[in-house]
Amino acid sequence: MEWVNAVIQGILLGGVFALFATGLSLAFGIMRLANLAHGTLALLAAFIAYSMVDATGVNPLVALLAVVPIMFVVGYALQRGVLNFTLTGDPLTAILVTFGLAVVIENVLLERYSADARGLDAGSIESASIRVTDDIAIGWFPLMTLAVAVGVLGLLYLLFARTRAGRAFRAISDDRATGRLMGIDDRHYYALAMGIALATVAIAGVFLGIRTTFSPADGNAQLLFGFEAVIIGGLGSLWGTLAGGIVLGVAQTVGAQIEPGWSVLTGHLVFLAVLAVRPHGLFGRALPA
Amino acid sequence: MTALLELDGVDAHYGQLQALFGVDLAVEQGETVAMIGANGAGKTTVLHTIAGAQRPSRGTVRFAGVPLDGVRADRRVGLGIVLVPEGRRLFPSLTVEENLLVGAHRRRRGPWNVARVVELFPSLDRLRDRRAAYLSGGEQQAVAIGRALMANPRLLLLDEVSLGLAPVVVKQLYAALPGVVAEGVTLVVVEQDIGQALSVARHVTCLLEGRVSLRGRPDELTRDRITAAYFGM
């Protein structure tokens, strides 16, 4: 029963990984932009929520109503004002700029909040659970996290599959220059894509802050888990991102079940195994030449 | 009468390499102009300069009398200038219908929609849900022309429609062009296949090493003059 519990907890943990990975997947899928500031931007969202909770006493889940649009605007402005200019030539430029951005944001957060670990208190939902058997309990908050991840991915799926904007995103993902020749303002759509990516990472950051403590230096670990989930699921596949998050989550909880210190290591090993066997990921696909 | 499109002394460079040297061109509303020339003559560069994919280093492009300096390619589509690029350049992960709908992203008012495009190219009807990556060359070219028409262009720029296609397919595609012109669309057709180009054009411009080497009506130009202008002999 302990193993069944480990798998169930892993699936639930996969929700938060999937939320982290969604923004990365969007930025890479649409713009071929590996955003190394992604994890730090999630922490920025968590700290914005922390300040709002601190100032107003509002529940962090309610604070999301403000944090998500704030991060959308931050993402739009960041892409339009900075990152669009890095995507014209060598891909290394964008990687270096986002790395620098992560360093700057981390230091600003350290200056403002110090290196102390913080947490977001969402109230009784954090400890409430559904007892399935004597050995298995499903926490309401992890369940809500997974449900939100599925909901976010479902909405994004509808956006990309059914709307004019979604077609434009997919077109410039295939061929930016031709998209422009068909009337698509690629600068605007890239900025929208980053806005959406940071809106999802705002949810991930706040949920992370409720789930565990966080400090300004935690961004890189979250970035790594996000990248692993994206690559396990397959680049450019939204539902693959969810699957990647769940596989990583299950790998970590099962690893911890074997030996408590093996949690993160097992996740990395499963990531490497998937990469070796299916380089395009579980749901990624290569187009014909 | 003001020409719909005017190029006035246009130079263009790729880095240090000059591709166009003072190119002049005037295209009247509703006419079809063929631009011919050997590989590297600058035909595609002229189209890119008109569509906004290439910035002229000197000279002016005017559309309906308005200079296009600084107008981005995506905004030119809204003005009615649409390019069918060389090599088709479809969006491979999108279906045929989605490719057509992307063409309508910044559409003007006009007669062209998915149904009209399918009427023009009936073979596309059964391919609507097929991803563009899995189409034959002729099917891709039909989608590329249809995608451009979805914007309801005033000026349609066709770059090497026949490139890499079987003669019978090229003939079918060119047979569709009078239907496009009948809707009032002005065409600039770039071709290496001189016979095809002359069959549809009212005016011909020949480029040689980035310069206009000949212009005139097809019925006024002898084969020898065209050959001389084409090869620089």
Contacts between the chains, C-beta under 8 A, distances in Angstrom:
chain1	res1	chain2	res2	distance
A	164	B	101	7.4
A	164	B	105	6.9
A	167	B	94	6.9
A	167	B	98	5.5
A	167	B	101	5.8
A	167	B	102	5.4
A	167	B	105	7.7
A	168	B	102	6.8
A	168	B	105	5.9
A	170	B	91	7.0
A	170	B	93	6.2
A	170	B	94	5.9
A	170	B	98	7.6
A	171	B	91	4.7
A	171	B	94	6.4
A	171	B	102	4.6
A	171	B	105	8.0
A	173	B	93	7.5
A	174	B	91	4.1
A	174	B	92	5.8
A	174	B	93	5.4
A	174	B	94	6.9
A	175	B	89	6.1
A	175	B	91	6.1
A	177	B	53	7.0
A	178	B	85	6.4
A	178	B	89	4.4
A	178	B	91	7.2
A	179	B	91	7.6
A	179	B	102	7.4
A	180	B	53	7.7
A	180	B	72	7.3
A	180	B	73	4.8
A	180	B	74	5.0
A	181	B	51	6.1
A	181	B	52	7.9
A	181	B	53	6.3
A	181	B	73	5.4
A	181	B	74	7.7
A	181	B	77	7.3
A	181	B	82	7.7
A	181	B	83	5.3
A	181	B	85	6.4
A	181	B	89	7.9
A	182	B	74	7.9
A	182	B	77	6.6
A	182	B	82	7.8
A	182	B	102	5.4
A	182	B	103	5.6
A	182	B	105	5.9
A	182	B	106	7.8
A	182	B	147	6.8
A	182	B	148	7.9
A	182	B	151	7.3
A	183	B	74	5.0
A	183	B	77	3.4
A	183	B	78	6.3
A	183	B	82	8.0
A	183	B	103	7.9
A	183	B	105	4.6
A	183	B	106	3.0
A	183	B	107	7.8
A	183	B	151	6.1
A	184	B	74	5.8
A	184	B	102	7.3
A	184	B	105	5.4
A	184	B	106	7.5
A	185	B	72	7.6
A	185	B	74	4.9
A	185	B	75	8.0
A	186	B	74	7.4
A	287	B	92	5.4
A	287	B	93	6.5
A	287	B	133	5.2
A	288	B	92	8.0
A	288	B	133	5.4
A	288	B	134	7.1
